[in-house]
Amino acid sequence: MESNWDNFLKNAGEWVGTFSQVSTDGELLGSTPSILTLEALENNQLVKFRLRRFANGTSEQPTSDTAQEYRSLGRQAVFFDTGAFSKGSLQVAPFTEFGAEYGFVAENRRSRLVQLFDKQGGFNSLTLIREMREGTDAKLRPDLTVEQLVGKWAGKACTFYADWQDPKTFPTSLEVKQVGDSLEQQLAFGDRTIASAAKIDGNILHFESGAAARKILLLPDGASSNTPLQVSHRQSFFVEAGWLLADDERQRLIRNYNDKGEWISSTHVVEYRSR
């Protein structure tokens, strides 16, 4: 298993894309062109980060230009073998904003997602970032639909823990069915099996049973956002992002929090549909 830093380096390059603001109902509100550069130097011991955003197009002068250097990574950022990563708040606290960021990498494409919750713990903001490696002919994926999720999926999950215990890898399976205006799924993680059902409302899946109401937003470029409607430091929960990077290949990133609001683990799932 490669180091966190080595996996971070799999994101190196120049990425041209857009930052799109998305409503909590999955509606695109506006997009900003961007160029993000991660340049590895000094025999990969230093990474220079630069993010430029533009009002209209990348041929103009940027409206913002941010630069930073990395020689190490914070505890909250976990990078997996594919280069996929998740990072975010280490603790849910009263009257404090809570957030999570996710990134997926596949050859000349990246898909990133940022979820934010307000100071009362309510889900209130989403940013979708779609990027292509500069100089390539990479293409965006279609908007994600329920039909693209239906089927039997099998794969592997890798979990990193906040307490630094050794990462664990285990098999996964997921069966998704559409029954009228409902979606039913059965998920197996190792020796755990979880069944759930959601009401289909356009590009929103509403899960109303269980400990807390949550919803999955089906987004452009094969992306998805899975969040509770409310987070609390008194109840365990998870937040998740997904990316359908090929018709029969999907990846998911999950951040888990305990009933004290503490981040306890991050999981990366790579799964394939057998239909």
Buried (B, 14 or more C-beta within 10 A) or exposed (E): EEEBBEBBBBBBBBBBBBBBBBEBEBEEEEBBBBBBBBEBEEEEEEBBBBBBBBEEEBEEEBEEEEEEEBEEBEEBBBBBBBBBBBBBBBEBEEEBBBBBBBBBBBEBBBBBBBBBBBEEBEBBBBBBBBBBBBEEEBEBBEBBEBEBBBBBBBBEBBBBBBEEEEBEEBEBBBBBBEEEEEBBBBBBBEEEEEEBBBBBEEBBBBBEEEEBEBBBBBBBBBBBBBBBBBBBBEBBBBBBBBBBBEEEBBBBBBBBBBEEBBBBBBBBBBBEBEE
